[in-house]
Amino acid sequence: MSKRIVCIGRKINKDRLRHEIENIRRELKIIERHLDKDDDLQGLEIGLAMDEIIMALSRATDCYVIYSDGTKKQITLAEHFILSL
């Protein structure tokens, strides 16, 4: 019999999130500076800043799935998002 996912969860590590908020603020400032510029390099800078924000949120979040047999497996924030759709 195959295992089924019965629960998808996440737990925010508040202490870690407090630490990551400064990184997020810094990256948002980079995005704001480059929004009105129109060249490819600026688009790259915005993309990299967005990636860093996602990584900061990921570092502050513990995600997991629980299967029908009771086992629990840690997953990434991206996997959590996809499974939650």
PDB file of N, CA, C and O in Angstrom:
ATOM      1  N   MET A   1       0.848  -1.184   0.000  1.00  0.00           N
ATOM      2  CA  MET A   1       0.000   0.000   0.000  1.00  0.00           C
ATOM      3  C   MET A   1       0.889   1.242   0.000  1.00  0.00           C
ATOM      4  O   MET A   1       1.875   1.308   0.734  1.00  0.00           O
ATOM      5  N   SER A   2       0.538   2.211  -0.818  1.00  0.00           N
ATOM      6  CA  SER A   2       1.374   3.401  -0.922  1.00  0.00           C
ATOM      7  C   SER A   2       1.026   4.417   0.174  1.00  0.00           C
ATOM      8  O   SER A   2      -0.096   4.472   0.676  1.00  0.00           O
ATOM      9  N   LYS A   3       2.026   5.204   0.514  1.00  0.00           N
ATOM     10  CA  LYS A   3       1.816   6.254   1.504  1.00  0.00           C
ATOM     11  C   LYS A   3       1.138   7.448   0.825  1.00  0.00           C
ATOM     12  O   LYS A   3       1.432   7.784  -0.322  1.00  0.00           O
ATOM     13  N   ARG A   4       0.236   8.068   1.557  1.00  0.00           N
ATOM     14  CA  ARG A   4      -0.400   9.288   1.076  1.00  0.00           C
ATOM     15  C   ARG A   4      -0.016  10.430   2.009  1.00  0.00           C
ATOM     16  O   ARG A   4       0.202  10.228   3.204  1.00  0.00           O
ATOM     17  N   ILE A   5       0.060  11.615   1.452  1.00  0.00           N
ATOM     18  CA  ILE A   5       0.302  12.791   2.278  1.00  0.00           C
ATOM     19  C   ILE A   5      -1.008  13.149   2.979  1.00  0.00           C
ATOM     20  O   ILE A   5      -2.044  13.316   2.336  1.00  0.00           O
ATOM     21  N   VAL A   6      -0.944  13.262   4.293  1.00  0.00           N
ATOM     22  CA  VAL A   6      -2.144  13.616   5.048  1.00  0.00           C
ATOM     23  C   VAL A   6      -2.060  15.020   5.645  1.00  0.00           C
ATOM     24  O   VAL A   6      -3.070  15.582   6.068  1.00  0.00           O
ATOM     25  N   CYS A   7      -0.866  15.577   5.676  1.00  0.00           N
ATOM     26  CA  CYS A   7      -0.700  16.913   6.248  1.00  0.00           C
ATOM     27  C   CYS A   7       0.518  17.592   5.617  1.00  0.00           C
ATOM     28  O   CYS A   7       1.572  16.979   5.452  1.00  0.00           O
ATOM     29  N   ILE A   8       0.352  18.853   5.274  1.00  0.00           N
ATOM     30  CA  ILE A   8       1.468  19.687   4.813  1.00  0.00           C
ATOM     31  C   ILE A   8       1.545  20.839   5.801  1.00  0.00           C
ATOM     32  O   ILE A   8       0.568  21.561   6.000  1.00  0.00           O
ATOM     33  N   GLY A   9       2.697  21.008   6.412  1.00  0.00           N
ATOM     34  CA  GLY A   9       2.786  22.045   7.435  1.00  0.00           C
ATOM     35  C   GLY A   9       4.042  22.873   7.339  1.00  0.00           C
ATOM     36  O   GLY A   9       4.988  22.541   6.624  1.00  0.00           O
ATOM     37  N   ARG A  10       4.023  23.950   8.073  1.00  0.00           N
ATOM     38  CA  ARG A  10       5.226  24.778   8.191  1.00  0.00           C
ATOM     39  C   ARG A  10       5.230  25.442   9.557  1.00  0.00           C
ATOM     40  O   ARG A  10       4.186  25.723  10.144  1.00  0.00           O
ATOM     41  N   LYS A  11       6.416  25.678  10.030  1.00  0.00           N
ATOM     42  CA  LYS A  11       6.602  26.350  11.313  1.00  0.00           C
ATOM     43  C   LYS A  11       7.580  27.489  11.089  1.00  0.00           C
ATOM     44  O   LYS A  11       8.694  27.291  10.604  1.00  0.00           O
ATOM     45  N   ILE A  12       7.147  28.668  11.446  1.00  0.00           N
ATOM     46  CA  ILE A  12       8.002  29.846  11.296  1.00  0.00           C
ATOM     47  C   ILE A  12       8.905  29.933  12.515  1.00  0.00           C
ATOM     48  O   ILE A  12       8.435  29.908  13.653  1.00  0.00           O
ATOM     49  N   ASN A  13      10.207  30.037  12.269  1.00  0.00           N
ATOM     50  CA  ASN A  13      11.166  30.251  13.341  1.00  0.00           C
ATOM     51  C   ASN A  13      11.264  31.761  13.550  1.00  0.00           C
ATOM     52  O   ASN A  13      11.964  32.454  12.812  1.00  0.00           O
ATOM     53  N   LYS A  14      10.557  32.260  14.559  1.00  0.00           N
ATOM     54  CA  LYS A  14      10.446  33.711  14.757  1.00  0.00           C
ATOM     55  C   LYS A  14      11.797  34.376  14.998  1.00  0.00           C
ATOM     56  O   LYS A  14      12.049  35.472  14.497  1.00  0.00           O
ATOM     57  N   ASP A  15      12.663  33.721  15.760  1.00  0.00           N
ATOM     58  CA  ASP A  15      13.984  34.308  16.013  1.00  0.00           C
ATOM     59  C   ASP A  15      14.780  34.425  14.712  1.00  0.00           C
ATOM     60  O   ASP A  15      15.424  35.441  14.451  1.00  0.00           O
ATOM     61  N   ARG A  16      14.723  33.376  13.911  1.00  0.00           N
ATOM     62  CA  ARG A  16      15.429  33.389  12.626  1.00  0.00           C
ATOM     63  C   ARG A  16      14.821  34.431  11.695  1.00  0.00           C
ATOM     64  O   ARG A  16      15.549  35.122  10.981  1.00  0.00           O
ATOM     65  N   LEU A  17      13.497  34.553  11.693  1.00  0.00           N
ATOM     66  CA  LEU A  17      12.830  35.537  10.843  1.00  0.00           C
ATOM     67  C   LEU A  17      13.221  36.953  11.240  1.00  0.00           C
ATOM     68  O   LEU A  17      13.438  37.805  10.379  1.00  0.00           O
ATOM     69  N   ARG A  18      13.309  37.205  12.541  1.00  0.00           N
ATOM     70  CA  ARG A  18      13.758  38.535  12.993  1.00  0.00           C
ATOM     71  C   ARG A  18      15.139  38.852  12.416  1.00  0.00           C
ATOM     72  O   ARG A  18      15.400  39.973  11.978  1.00  0.00           O
ATOM     73  N   HIS A  19      16.006  37.859  12.425  1.00  0.00           N
ATOM     74  CA  HIS A  19      17.353  38.030  11.869  1.00  0.00           C
ATOM     75  C   HIS A  19      17.298  38.270  10.360  1.00  0.00           C
ATOM     76  O   HIS A  19      18.032  39.111   9.841  1.00  0.00           O
ATOM     77  N   GLU A  20      16.441  37.544   9.660  1.00  0.00           N
ATOM     78  CA  GLU A  20      16.360  37.639   8.197  1.00  0.00           C
ATOM     79  C   GLU A  20      15.670  38.908   7.711  1.00  0.00           C
ATOM     80  O   GLU A  20      15.855  39.297   6.557  1.00  0.00           O
ATOM     81  N   ILE A  21      14.885  39.560   8.553  1.00  0.00           N
ATOM     82  CA  ILE A  21      14.166  40.766   8.142  1.00  0.00           C
ATOM     83  C   ILE A  21      15.134  41.845   7.657  1.00  0.00           C
ATOM     84  O   ILE A  21      14.823  42.569   6.711  1.00  0.00           O
ATOM     85  N   GLU A  22      16.283  41.960   8.281  1.00  0.00           N
ATOM     86  CA  GLU A  22      17.270  42.955   7.825  1.00  0.00           C
ATOM     87  C   GLU A  22      17.756  42.631   6.412  1.00  0.00           C
ATOM     88  O   GLU A  22      17.923  43.533   5.591  1.00  0.00           O
ATOM     89  N   ASN A  23      17.981  41.358   6.131  1.00  0.00           N
ATOM     90  CA  ASN A  23      18.378  40.969   4.776  1.00  0.00           C
ATOM     91  C   ASN A  23      17.271  41.309   3.777  1.00  0.00           C
ATOM     92  O   ASN A  23      17.544  41.803   2.683  1.00  0.00           O
ATOM     93  N   ILE A  24      16.038  41.046   4.154  1.00  0.00           N
ATOM     94  CA  ILE A  24      14.905  41.326   3.283  1.00  0.00           C
ATOM     95  C   ILE A  24      14.794  42.824   3.015  1.00  0.00           C
ATOM     96  O   ILE A  24      14.581  43.235   1.874  1.00  0.00           O
ATOM     97  N   ARG A  25      14.935  43.634   4.047  1.00  0.00           N
ATOM     98  CA  ARG A  25      14.877  45.094   3.869  1.00  0.00           C
ATOM     99  C   ARG A  25      15.968  45.585   2.921  1.00  0.00           C
ATOM    100  O   ARG A  25      15.725  46.438   2.067  1.00  0.00           O
ATOM    101  N   ARG A  26      17.162  45.042   3.078  1.00  0.00           N
ATOM    102  CA  ARG A  26      18.280  45.432   2.205  1.00  0.00           C
ATOM    103  C   ARG A  26      17.973  45.090   0.747  1.00  0.00           C
ATOM    104  O   ARG A  26      18.220  45.894  -0.151  1.00  0.00           O
ATOM    105  N   GLU A  27      17.438  43.903   0.522  1.00  0.00           N
ATOM    106  CA  GLU A  27      17.118  43.483  -0.844  1.00  0.00           C
ATOM    107  C   GLU A  27      15.975  44.303  -1.434  1.00  0.00           C
ATOM    108  O   GLU A  27      15.978  44.597  -2.629  1.00  0.00           O
ATOM    109  N   LEU A  28      14.998  44.673  -0.610  1.00  0.00           N
ATOM    110  CA  LEU A  28      13.906  45.518  -1.096  1.00  0.00           C
ATOM    111  C   LEU A  28      14.414  46.885  -1.528  1.00  0.00           C
ATOM    112  O   LEU A  28      13.918  47.454  -2.501  1.00  0.00           O
ATOM    113  N   LYS A  29      15.396  47.413  -0.813  1.00  0.00           N
ATOM    114  CA  LYS A  29      15.988  48.698  -1.210  1.00  0.00           C
ATOM    115  C   LYS A  29      16.681  48.587  -2.563  1.00  0.00           C
ATOM    116  O   LYS A  29      16.607  49.505  -3.380  1.00  0.00           O
ATOM    117  N   ILE A  30      17.348  47.473  -2.796  1.00  0.00           N
ATOM    118  CA  ILE A  30      17.987  47.245  -4.107  1.00  0.00           C
ATOM    119  C   ILE A  30      16.924  47.229  -5.200  1.00  0.00           C
ATOM    120  O   ILE A  30      17.096  47.854  -6.246  1.00  0.00           O
ATOM    121  N   ILE A  31      15.839  46.523  -4.964  1.00  0.00           N
ATOM    122  CA  ILE A  31      14.760  46.454  -5.951  1.00  0.00           C
ATOM    123  C   ILE A  31      14.196  47.842  -6.224  1.00  0.00           C
ATOM    124  O   ILE A  31      14.003  48.212  -7.382  1.00  0.00           O
ATOM    125  N   GLU A  32      13.928  48.615  -5.171  1.00  0.00           N
ATOM    126  CA  GLU A  32      13.380  49.963  -5.342  1.00  0.00           C
ATOM    127  C   GLU A  32      14.307  50.852  -6.170  1.00  0.00           C
ATOM    128  O   GLU A  32      13.845  51.621  -7.012  1.00  0.00           O
ATOM    129  N   ARG A  33      15.613  50.745  -5.928  1.00  0.00           N
ATOM    130  CA  ARG A  33      16.570  51.572  -6.683  1.00  0.00           C
ATOM    131  C   ARG A  33      16.562  51.257  -8.172  1.00  0.00           C
ATOM    132  O   ARG A  33      16.795  52.142  -8.995  1.00  0.00           O
ATOM    133  N   HIS A  34      16.297  50.006  -8.522  1.00  0.00           N
ATOM    134  CA  HIS A  34      16.414  49.582  -9.914  1.00  0.00           C
ATOM    135  C   HIS A  34      15.094  49.516 -10.674  1.00  0.00           C
ATOM    136  O   HIS A  34      15.094  49.221 -11.869  1.00  0.00           O
ATOM    137  N   LEU A  35      13.979  49.782 -10.017  1.00  0.00           N
ATOM    138  CA  LEU A  35      12.681  49.634 -10.679  1.00  0.00           C
ATOM    139  C   LEU A  35      12.518  50.524 -11.905  1.00  0.00           C
ATOM    140  O   LEU A  35      11.938  50.093 -12.902  1.00  0.00           O
ATOM    141  N   ASP A  36      13.014  51.746 -11.854  1.00  0.00           N
ATOM    142  CA  ASP A  36      12.801  52.683 -12.958  1.00  0.00           C
ATOM    143  C   ASP A  36      13.849  52.581 -14.052  1.00  0.00           C
ATOM    144  O   ASP A  36      13.726  53.241 -15.084  1.00  0.00           O
ATOM    145  N   LYS A  37      14.868  51.773 -13.849  1.00  0.00           N
ATOM    146  CA  LYS A  37      15.909  51.612 -14.861  1.00  0.00           C
ATOM    147  C   LYS A  37      15.493  50.517 -15.826  1.00  0.00           C
ATOM    148  O   LYS A  37      14.781  49.587 -15.448  1.00  0.00           O
ATOM    149  N   ASP A  38      15.932  50.624 -17.064  1.00  0.00           N
ATOM    150  CA  ASP A  38      15.365  49.755 -18.094  1.00  0.00           C
ATOM    151  C   ASP A  38      16.353  48.821 -18.767  1.00  0.00           C
ATOM    152  O   ASP A  38      15.991  48.183 -19.756  1.00  0.00           O
ATOM    153  N   ASP A  39      17.575  48.708 -18.285  1.00  0.00           N
ATOM    154  CA  ASP A  39      18.511  47.831 -18.988  1.00  0.00           C
ATOM    155  C   ASP A  39      18.538  46.434 -18.367  1.00  0.00           C
ATOM    156  O   ASP A  39      18.044  46.227 -17.258  1.00  0.00           O
ATOM    157  N   ASP A  40      19.113  45.490 -19.089  1.00  0.00           N
ATOM    158  CA  ASP A  40      19.117  44.088 -18.655  1.00  0.00           C
ATOM    159  C   ASP A  40      19.849  43.878 -17.336  1.00  0.00           C
ATOM    160  O   ASP A  40      19.437  43.050 -16.523  1.00  0.00           O
ATOM    161  N   LEU A  41      20.936  44.622 -17.116  1.00  0.00           N
ATOM    162  CA  LEU A  41      21.689  44.467 -15.872  1.00  0.00           C
ATOM    163  C   LEU A  41      20.805  44.792 -14.672  1.00  0.00           C
ATOM    164  O   LEU A  41      20.873  44.114 -13.646  1.00  0.00           O
ATOM    165  N   GLN A  42      19.983  45.816 -14.796  1.00  0.00           N
ATOM    166  CA  GLN A  42      19.102  46.187 -13.690  1.00  0.00           C
ATOM    167  C   GLN A  42      18.074  45.081 -13.437  1.00  0.00           C
ATOM    168  O   GLN A  42      17.733  44.790 -12.290  1.00  0.00           O
ATOM    169  N   GLY A  43      17.582  44.468 -14.523  1.00  0.00           N
ATOM    170  CA  GLY A  43      16.654  43.347 -14.371  1.00  0.00           C
ATOM    171  C   GLY A  43      17.298  42.182 -13.642  1.00  0.00           C
ATOM    172  O   GLY A  43      16.658  41.506 -12.838  1.00  0.00           O
ATOM    173  N   LEU A  44      18.569  41.955 -13.931  1.00  0.00           N
ATOM    174  CA  LEU A  44      19.313  40.900 -13.255  1.00  0.00           C
ATOM    175  C   LEU A  44      19.449  41.216 -11.771  1.00  0.00           C
ATOM    176  O   LEU A  44      19.278  40.335 -10.928  1.00  0.00           O
ATOM    177  N   GLU A  45      19.754  42.466 -11.451  1.00  0.00           N
ATOM    178  CA  GLU A  45      19.887  42.869 -10.043  1.00  0.00           C
ATOM    179  C   GLU A  45      18.572  42.666  -9.289  1.00  0.00           C
ATOM    180  O   GLU A  45      18.575  42.203  -8.148  1.00  0.00           O
ATOM    181  N   ILE A  46      17.455  43.010  -9.921  1.00  0.00           N
ATOM    182  CA  ILE A  46      16.147  42.827  -9.287  1.00  0.00           C
ATOM    183  C   ILE A  46      15.877  41.339  -9.073  1.00  0.00           C
ATOM    184  O   ILE A  46      15.414  40.935  -8.006  1.00  0.00           O
ATOM    185  N   GLY A  47      16.164  40.531 -10.081  1.00  0.00           N
ATOM    186  CA  GLY A  47      15.956  39.088  -9.964  1.00  0.00           C
ATOM    187  C   GLY A  47      16.779  38.474  -8.852  1.00  0.00           C
ATOM    188  O   GLY A  47      16.288  37.636  -8.096  1.00  0.00           O
ATOM    189  N   LEU A  48      18.037  38.893  -8.750  1.00  0.00           N
ATOM    190  CA  LEU A  48      18.895  38.360  -7.686  1.00  0.00           C
ATOM    191  C   LEU A  48      18.387  38.782  -6.308  1.00  0.00           C
ATOM    192  O   LEU A  48      18.427  37.998  -5.360  1.00  0.00           O
ATOM    193  N   ALA A  49      17.911  40.021  -6.200  1.00  0.00           N
ATOM    194  CA  ALA A  49      17.370  40.495  -4.926  1.00  0.00           C
ATOM    195  C   ALA A  49      16.109  39.712  -4.554  1.00  0.00           C
ATOM    196  O   ALA A  49      15.913  39.364  -3.389  1.00  0.00           O
ATOM    197  N   MET A  50      15.259  39.438  -5.539  1.00  0.00           N
ATOM    198  CA  MET A  50      14.052  38.653  -5.273  1.00  0.00           C
ATOM    199  C   MET A  50      14.417  37.242  -4.819  1.00  0.00           C
ATOM    200  O   MET A  50      13.798  36.702  -3.902  1.00  0.00           O
ATOM    201  N   ASP A  51      15.421  36.646  -5.461  1.00  0.00           N
ATOM    202  CA  ASP A  51      15.884  35.316  -5.052  1.00  0.00           C
ATOM    203  C   ASP A  51      16.362  35.324  -3.608  1.00  0.00           C
ATOM    204  O   ASP A  51      16.080  34.397  -2.849  1.00  0.00           O
ATOM    205  N   GLU A  52      17.080  36.366  -3.234  1.00  0.00           N
ATOM    206  CA  GLU A  52      17.604  36.446  -1.869  1.00  0.00           C
ATOM    207  C   GLU A  52      16.480  36.598  -0.848  1.00  0.00           C
ATOM    208  O   GLU A  52      16.578  36.064   0.257  1.00  0.00           O
ATOM    209  N   ILE A  53      15.422  37.312  -1.197  1.00  0.00           N
ATOM    210  CA  ILE A  53      14.267  37.437  -0.301  1.00  0.00           C
ATOM    211  C   ILE A  53      13.620  36.073  -0.093  1.00  0.00           C
ATOM    212  O   ILE A  53      13.285  35.704   1.033  1.00  0.00           O
ATOM    213  N   ILE A  54      13.446  35.329  -1.173  1.00  0.00           N
ATOM    214  CA  ILE A  54      12.857  33.991  -1.070  1.00  0.00           C
ATOM    215  C   ILE A  54      13.732  33.089  -0.201  1.00  0.00           C
ATOM    216  O   ILE A  54      13.222  32.335   0.628  1.00  0.00           O
ATOM    217  N   MET A  55      15.042  33.169  -0.392  1.00  0.00           N
ATOM    218  CA  MET A  55      15.955  32.345   0.407  1.00  0.00           C
ATOM    219  C   MET A  55      15.897  32.738   1.888  1.00  0.00           C
ATOM    220  O   MET A  55      15.959  31.874   2.762  1.00  0.00           O
ATOM    221  N   ALA A  56      15.777  34.041   2.167  1.00  0.00           N
ATOM    222  CA  ALA A  56      15.683  34.494   3.556  1.00  0.00           C
ATOM    223  C   ALA A  56      14.419  33.937   4.212  1.00  0.00           C
ATOM    224  O   ALA A  56      14.460  33.490   5.358  1.00  0.00           O
ATOM    225  N   LEU A  57      13.308  33.962   3.497  1.00  0.00           N
ATOM    226  CA  LEU A  57      12.068  33.398   4.030  1.00  0.00           C
ATOM    227  C   LEU A  57      12.190  31.892   4.220  1.00  0.00           C
ATOM    228  O   LEU A  57      11.671  31.331   5.185  1.00  0.00           O
ATOM    229  N   SER A  58      12.880  31.249   3.291  1.00  0.00           N
ATOM    230  CA  SER A  58      13.086  29.804   3.382  1.00  0.00           C
ATOM    231  C   SER A  58      13.923  29.439   4.599  1.00  0.00           C
ATOM    232  O   SER A  58      13.645  28.448   5.274  1.00  0.00           O
ATOM    233  N   ARG A  59      14.940  30.232   4.875  1.00  0.00           N
ATOM    234  CA  ARG A  59      15.794  29.947   6.035  1.00  0.00           C
ATOM    235  C   ARG A  59      15.031  30.091   7.352  1.00  0.00           C
ATOM    236  O   ARG A  59      15.414  29.487   8.354  1.00  0.00           O
ATOM    237  N   ALA A  60      13.965  30.878   7.360  1.00  0.00           N
ATOM    238  CA  ALA A  60      13.199  31.122   8.581  1.00  0.00           C
ATOM    239  C   ALA A  60      11.996  30.189   8.717  1.00  0.00           C
ATOM    240  O   ALA A  60      11.228  30.309   9.672  1.00  0.00           O
ATOM    241  N   THR A  61      11.824  29.263   7.775  1.00  0.00           N
ATOM    242  CA  THR A  61      10.643  28.413   7.762  1.00  0.00           C
ATOM    243  C   THR A  61      11.034  26.943   7.717  1.00  0.00           C
ATOM    244  O   THR A  61      11.821  26.530   6.865  1.00  0.00           O
ATOM    245  N   ASP A  62      10.488  26.160   8.627  1.00  0.00           N
ATOM    246  CA  ASP A  62      10.661  24.711   8.611  1.00  0.00           C
ATOM    247  C   ASP A  62       9.374  24.111   8.056  1.00  0.00           C
ATOM    248  O   ASP A  62       8.312  24.222   8.668  1.00  0.00           O
ATOM    249  N   CYS A  63       9.479  23.476   6.893  1.00  0.00           N
ATOM    250  CA  CYS A  63       8.308  22.888   6.244  1.00  0.00           C
ATOM    251  C   CYS A  63       8.396  21.370   6.303  1.00  0.00           C
ATOM    252  O   CYS A  63       9.487  20.802   6.347  1.00  0.00           O
ATOM    253  N   TYR A  64       7.248  20.726   6.304  1.00  0.00           N
ATOM    254  CA  TYR A  64       7.237  19.270   6.407  1.00  0.00           C
ATOM    255  C   TYR A  64       5.950  18.702   5.814  1.00  0.00           C
ATOM    256  O   TYR A  64       4.964  19.413   5.614  1.00  0.00           O
ATOM    257  N   VAL A  65       5.992  17.410   5.543  1.00  0.00           N
ATOM    258  CA  VAL A  65       4.785  16.647   5.194  1.00  0.00           C
ATOM    259  C   VAL A  65       4.689  15.482   6.165  1.00  0.00           C
ATOM    260  O   VAL A  65       5.697  14.959   6.639  1.00  0.00           O
ATOM    261  N   ILE A  66       3.459  15.092   6.450  1.00  0.00           N
ATOM    262  CA  ILE A  66       3.204  13.899   7.261  1.00  0.00           C
ATOM    263  C   ILE A  66       2.439  12.931   6.372  1.00  0.00           C
ATOM    264  O   ILE A  66       1.447  13.290   5.737  1.00  0.00           O
ATOM    265  N   TYR A  67       2.928  11.689   6.343  1.00  0.00           N
ATOM    266  CA  TYR A  67       2.323  10.655   5.504  1.00  0.00           C
ATOM    267  C   TYR A  67       1.328   9.822   6.294  1.00  0.00           C
ATOM    268  O   TYR A  67       1.292   9.871   7.524  1.00  0.00           O
ATOM    269  N   SER A  68       0.534   9.066   5.580  1.00  0.00           N
ATOM    270  CA  SER A  68      -0.522   8.244   6.188  1.00  0.00           C
ATOM    271  C   SER A  68       0.023   7.200   7.159  1.00  0.00           C
ATOM    272  O   SER A  68      -0.699   6.743   8.045  1.00  0.00           O
ATOM    273  N   ASP A  69       1.284   6.821   6.999  1.00  0.00           N
ATOM    274  CA  ASP A  69       1.865   5.848   7.944  1.00  0.00           C
ATOM    275  C   ASP A  69       2.472   6.517   9.173  1.00  0.00           C
ATOM    276  O   ASP A  69       3.081   5.853  10.013  1.00  0.00           O
ATOM    277  N   GLY A  70       2.302   7.843   9.274  1.00  0.00           N
ATOM    278  CA  GLY A  70       2.798   8.588  10.436  1.00  0.00           C
ATOM    279  C   GLY A  70       4.189   9.153  10.295  1.00  0.00           C
ATOM    280  O   GLY A  70       4.635   9.893  11.171  1.00  0.00           O
ATOM    281  N   THR A  71       4.896   8.832   9.222  1.00  0.00           N
ATOM    282  CA  THR A  71       6.244   9.374   9.049  1.00  0.00           C
ATOM    283  C   THR A  71       6.161  10.843   8.652  1.00  0.00           C
ATOM    284  O   THR A  71       5.200  11.296   8.029  1.00  0.00           O
ATOM    285  N   LYS A  72       7.202  11.561   9.036  1.00  0.00           N
ATOM    286  CA  LYS A  72       7.274  12.997   8.779  1.00  0.00           C
ATOM    287  C   LYS A  72       8.554  13.263   7.999  1.00  0.00           C
ATOM    288  O   LYS A  72       9.602  12.705   8.324  1.00  0.00           O
ATOM    289  N   LYS A  73       8.486  14.099   6.985  1.00  0.00           N
ATOM    290  CA  LYS A  73       9.645  14.407   6.157  1.00  0.00           C
ATOM    291  C   LYS A  73       9.768  15.920   5.996  1.00  0.00           C
ATOM    292  O   LYS A  73       8.792  16.602   5.682  1.00  0.00           O
ATOM    293  N   GLN A  74      10.968  16.431   6.211  1.00  0.00           N
ATOM    294  CA  GLN A  74      11.209  17.854   6.004  1.00  0.00           C
ATOM    295  C   GLN A  74      11.278  18.127   4.501  1.00  0.00           C
ATOM    296  O   GLN A  74      11.862  17.352   3.743  1.00  0.00           O
ATOM    297  N   ILE A  75      10.667  19.247   4.081  1.00  0.00           N
ATOM    298  CA  ILE A  75      10.687  19.654   2.685  1.00  0.00           C
ATOM    299  C   ILE A  75      11.094  21.120   2.586  1.00  0.00           C
ATOM    300  O   ILE A  75      11.143  21.824   3.595  1.00  0.00           O
ATOM    301  N   THR A  76      11.379  21.569   1.397  1.00  0.00           N
ATOM    302  CA  THR A  76      11.748  22.969   1.197  1.00  0.00           C
ATOM    303  C   THR A  76      10.496  23.842   1.135  1.00  0.00           C
ATOM    304  O   THR A  76       9.382  23.344   0.973  1.00  0.00           O
ATOM    305  N   LEU A  77      10.698  25.137   1.266  1.00  0.00           N
ATOM    306  CA  LEU A  77       9.590  26.082   1.155  1.00  0.00           C
ATOM    307  C   LEU A  77       8.968  26.005  -0.240  1.00  0.00           C
ATOM    308  O   LEU A  77       7.750  26.116  -0.384  1.00  0.00           O
ATOM    309  N   ALA A  78       9.796  25.815  -1.258  1.00  0.00           N
ATOM    310  CA  ALA A  78       9.287  25.694  -2.627  1.00  0.00           C
ATOM    311  C   ALA A  78       8.406  24.457  -2.770  1.00  0.00           C
ATOM    312  O   ALA A  78       7.341  24.522  -3.383  1.00  0.00           O
ATOM    313  N   GLU A  79       8.843  23.334  -2.210  1.00  0.00           N
ATOM    314  CA  GLU A  79       8.031  22.115  -2.257  1.00  0.00           C
ATOM    315  C   GLU A  79       6.714  22.316  -1.508  1.00  0.00           C
ATOM    316  O   GLU A  79       5.665  21.847  -1.949  1.00  0.00           O
ATOM    317  N   HIS A  80       6.775  23.009  -0.384  1.00  0.00           N
ATOM    318  CA  HIS A  80       5.571  23.296   0.396  1.00  0.00           C
ATOM    319  C   HIS A  80       4.589  24.095  -0.457  1.00  0.00           C
ATOM    320  O   HIS A  80       3.396  23.794  -0.491  1.00  0.00           O
ATOM    321  N   PHE A  81       5.097  25.102  -1.136  1.00  0.00           N
ATOM    322  CA  PHE A  81       4.251  25.938  -1.978  1.00  0.00           C
ATOM    323  C   PHE A  81       3.580  25.103  -3.067  1.00  0.00           C
ATOM    324  O   PHE A  81       2.373  25.214  -3.282  1.00  0.00           O
ATOM    325  N   ILE A  82       4.350  24.280  -3.743  1.00  0.00           N
ATOM    326  CA  ILE A  82       3.813  23.468  -4.837  1.00  0.00           C
ATOM    327  C   ILE A  82       2.761  22.484  -4.327  1.00  0.00           C
ATOM    328  O   ILE A  82       1.707  22.329  -4.944  1.00  0.00           O
ATOM    329  N   LEU A  83       3.040  21.823  -3.212  1.00  0.00           N
ATOM    330  CA  LEU A  83       2.087  20.857  -2.666  1.00  0.00           C
ATOM    331  C   LEU A  83       0.817  21.540  -2.154  1.00  0.00           C
ATOM    332  O   LEU A  83      -0.244  20.918  -2.092  1.00  0.00           O
ATOM    333  N   SER A  84       0.926  22.811  -1.791  1.00  0.00           N
ATOM    334  CA  SER A  84      -0.226  23.538  -1.256  1.00  0.00           C
ATOM    335  C   SER A  84      -1.157  24.050  -2.351  1.00  0.00           C
ATOM    336  O   SER A  84      -2.270  24.487  -2.060  1.00  0.00           O
ATOM    337  N   LEU A  85      -0.716  23.999  -3.594  1.00  0.00           N
ATOM    338  CA  LEU A  85      -1.556  24.527  -4.688  1.00  0.00           C
ATOM    339  C   LEU A  85      -2.788  23.704  -4.925  1.00  0.00           C
ATOM    340  O   LEU A  85      -3.584  24.024  -5.808  1.00  0.00           O
TER     341      LEU A  85
END
